Amino acid sequence: MPLQAEQLPSEIWLYIFTFFEGHDIVRAFSCLNSFFDSLLHSPHLLMHVRIKSNEFNERLPELTWSHINLQNIYSLSVGRRRANCLIQFLRWNAQYLTHLCSLSVYLRKSNFFNNIQFLIFALEQIPSLNRIRIKYTAKFDQNVDNWELLMAYIFSERFPIHNCSFISDISDYNMITSTWSINPSIKYLHIDRTTLNNLFSLLSFTPQLNSLRAGLNASNIVSYKNVVLIHLKKADLYLYQLRFTQLQLFKEVVPNLQSLLLDGVFDGNDDNFFNEKLWYELLNNIIYFHVTLRCYRFSNSDKTVLRNHICNLNEKSWFSYNESGQILTVYIKFKSTAI
């Protein structure tokens, strides 16, 4: 006898529903029969919801939201074009999102200051939140720190978040950290792109951090204020012309690092990148490491500099190169034997 959908245990259906967006679940399973209606109104249902353009105000559309309990939403996000809709949705409904764990927010330059205030007001009402992702694609104003209120809230004991991501280029962000304080809850930090100076400023407020992912630009002057993160065990770094001495500074800040991933573009004018002894010192005591760096040169004078290193290191397993047309590409690769 063929197995009917209703014969599967409710727990299996509730687990399956966690892989689909909330609106899709409602469209597919509402009003089918009493079994699926009971699942949609179960207090054990967990939903990921992506806010739409007509769902931003105090009164939600009845057709879909009559089947969605706000307390069942564990993950909330929005598309870039509907960025302000999510902020307004949170403004009116944050107090009911009692099981929300993950929030992905777009911030736009228009109406930015008001949206920051609305967002902070909403976050204060969601104690269950443990993951936040903030995306901002506009350029930062170097003369004004419009982010001060939000950053002061995130980097404080008031915000018990574990996982924090900034999907933005904050290389030009002029941080004013005088109003910040230590947030001992943050364990994972993702910064899409920043300078090493800015990164060290952020790290000084996250002493319990154990995992870091960041894209790093070189800084002319690096000051790390005696930051030491003894709990940070894993770092995934993408380099934008970072100098080798700056990698060494980072290693000093994280003395107990166990896993290091390095990717990106290195400074081909820095001879230290071609010093095998310095590499082994940098990677010493790291259990798992994977380095994949490259350097591109187009002009004949720049190629001549690299060719000197090619002659000296051509037989090294961690060094290789490729010349195609007008481009000379040099690769530096290290990989640990640990699984």
C-alpha positions, 0 to 999 in steps of 0.5 A: 500500500503506498505511503501517504504524506500524512503518515509521515511523523510530524517531526519529519515534516517540521524538519523538512519545513526548515529548509524552505522559505515561509511563504513557499510553505504556506502556498504549498501546504495551507488549506490542503487538509487538517494534518498540514494545517495543524503543522503550520500552526504548530508551536514547534514549527521553525520558519525562515521568512524573507520579507516582501514589499507589502509586509513592512507595516503594522498590519500584515497581509491576512492571506499569508500571515494568517498561517505564519505565527511570528513566534515560529520565525527563527530566521529573517532576511530581505532582498536588497531592493526591499531593504527598508521593508525589513527595518519597518517590519522589525519596528512593528513586530520585533516584540513578537519574534521571541524565537528569532535566532538569525537576522540578515539586514540590508542598510541603505544610504537613504534614511540611514540614521532613522533606520539605524535607530529603528534597528537598535530599538528592534534588537533590544526586543529580541533577546533570542538573537544569536546571529546577525548579518549586516550588509551595506554597499554604499561608501562610508563618509570619512568625516561623519561616523553615522555607524556610531550608534549601531556599533556602540550597541553591537560592541557592548554587553547589552547585545548578547550576539554570538555570530556577527557579520559585516558585509561591507567595505569598511576600509575607509570607515573612520571608527570612533570607538570611545563609546564602545565597550567589550562584548564578551558574547561574540564568538564569530566575526566576519568582516567583508573588507577592512584595514588591519588597523580597523580589524585590530580596533574591532578585535580589542572589543571581542576578547572571547572571539574564537573564529574570524573571517576577514578581507584585509587591506594593508595599513600604512601604520598599524597599531594593535594596542596590545590586543591578545586574543587567546581564544581565537583558534580559527582565522580565514583571511583574504589579503589585498596587498598585505605586507608580510610584517603585518601577517606577523603582527596578526600572528602575535595577536592570536598566539593560540591559532590552530587553523589558518586559511590565507587567500588573495593577492600579496605584495610582490615588492615585499621580499619577505614573502619569498623567505622560506624561513619566515614562512615556517616561523609564521606557520609554526604551531598552527595545526591546519593551514592552507595558503594560496596567494598570488601576485600579478605583474604586467610591466617588464620592470616588475617582471624582472624583479619577480624573475630573480625570485623565480630563479632562486625558488623555482625548485621549491614545492611551495613556489610556482609561476605562470607566464601567459601573454603579458601577465606574469603570475607568481603563486605561493602555496603552503598546506599542512598535512593535518586533516 
